[in-house]
Amino acid sequence: MKKIFRGNITPKEIIKKIKNSKNIVLTAHINPDGDALGSLLAFYFIIKKFDEKKNIQIVVDDELPKYMRHFEDTKLILSYEKFFQKNDLKNKKNDLFISLDCANEERYQKSLEIKKQSKISINIDHHISNTEHADFNYIEDICSTAELLYQFLEIFDIELDERISTYLYLGIINDTGNFRHDNVTEHTFFVCSKLIRAGADNHKIANIIFAVSEKKIDFFGEVYKNKKIDHNYDFAYYYLTHKKMKELGIEKDDTDGIAEMLLKIEGMEISLFAREESDGTIKGSFRANEKYNVNELAQNFGGGGHIKAAGFKTKLTFDEILKKVYEKFEVL
């Protein structure tokens, strides 16, 4: 398979920098999903298997999805506050800061401070909207960061084991929607066949990540009942205020996957799920079929992602968001 990538470093050169580093920090984006977290844990154990003496810390400046409690190695992931308590950022520089699955610097949140005090930063990602925000950047057009990381096994010359396979598989099924999305290629299935052979439990991992709580099922009903559809653009959307979220007794985890659910309505070409945060900002998720490039839409709000799946966070009101979306529709 021909690789399509951009940046100023190759995987082999990344490994050279890892070999020459003693203290390494791994991070991913806020609101971390299975690809971000699976990639972090897999890469942690890949590096440790190559050289167990490396001092590696994982930090994510956000709450983790509830399903991560089923993976015992989640305890390795530190919040920024716990990382700060363990480390003197003023007097000790880390050799290497590596971000995984993070399209832009803003999505580090407070972990940006760790990057600033690190000697070298590397950005490894698969989002086409990646802003190449590190000293060294490697962005590959592939289904997930987890699939991208598979090649590091061969370069490090280490064998797959059950633990690494589990976390790479978690990342891949997250970002492919359990192989439903059109970012799946024959190489994706090739990699997954190797992961399953090495011990990744497809049934167990899929059941963990795609399990649906009772509250989420109730929320689905709320969304289907009160969603808005504009048949002129085959556009389905739903806006969840923070007040409504409290009334329903749901948490952030219970709102995952709503944009995908809206897109499944027959005839829809594009969907938007927007959720108001406690600070009044709005987090939005676009999904599309064939007609629209939602990466371009999300960039209007400082976000981005992929052509058919993208997100953003903005201080605009929902009415202002819709107005900008419709302005974009008019020129498409």
Phi, psi and omega in degrees: 000128179287128180277136175245108183217167175216165181133191183234025179205151178255162176304321179297322179288327175299317181295324176300319180289326176294317179300325183271007182245143178258314181252116186235136174245131175250137177216170177215186185283160173294165187051053189294138178254187183296328179290315179299312185285320176297320180294318179300310183291320179297315182292324175304310184283334174296312180293318179297323180291328177287317181208100185292347180279348179297136175269105184242131175236142177249130179225134176226124184272062178187166173290149179266152176302148182302327184295343181291346178295342180280352180249115188298332183284358176302334180298343178284343184272117182265146167286165179299321182297316179292323177297317181297322179295327182275342190230142176264095185290338182283325187248358182224118178266136171282147180291321191213130177245120182240122174258139180239133174064031183239113189283333179212163186295328182299333184279001170287331192057230186292340178296348175302328179296327178291319178300317184298327182264008177268148183293318182224142175238140178231137181243117180241121189202170178233004180281131180292341180273004184304134185267007180052063192264010180242177175298320180231135187229136174226111181239120181243134179282094186209167190295330185200159174295327179299316178295322178301320184289342183304324183295337181292336178300314181292319182292321176287344183061049175236156182268150174296144169230177185298321183294309180298317180300319180300314185283326174294320180294320176304314181296318183292314183290333176296308187276354173255002183061043184059045175072021179270336187278161184277008174275000179282133178234176177296330178293326176301313180291326176298312180299315182295327177297323178290321181294317180293320178299326182275357173126355177296129183263098183305311184300312183294312184294316180296320179295324179293309189283333183254012176296147183238125179285163177300319180296324179291321177300316178298322180293324175305316179299318178300317181294313181297325181288323190245010178293159177248140178231129174249104184288345176296328181240005184052052189242121177247136180211159178211135179243124180252113177283160178294324178298315179295322179300318178292320179299320182281346180070030181255159179247175183305318180302325184289349181259358180296141174086003183291321179299319177296319180298317180296324181290339180285348177297130186306132177090352183281138177254338182209146178222156176219126170245125181237135182233127177281131178273170182296335180269005178092348175287164181238130175258127182239149176230121175260146169222150183214158172264251187261332195279328190244152172254099186281345173299317178294320178297314182295329180295337175296342181244018179080015180250206180162195181151249182237170180299322184249002178207119182207161181218173181198166172222132187214159175268358178293157173283167180293323177299320178293325177297311180301320180300316180293322179298313181293326175298322178290321177303321185295335182258358179279000000 
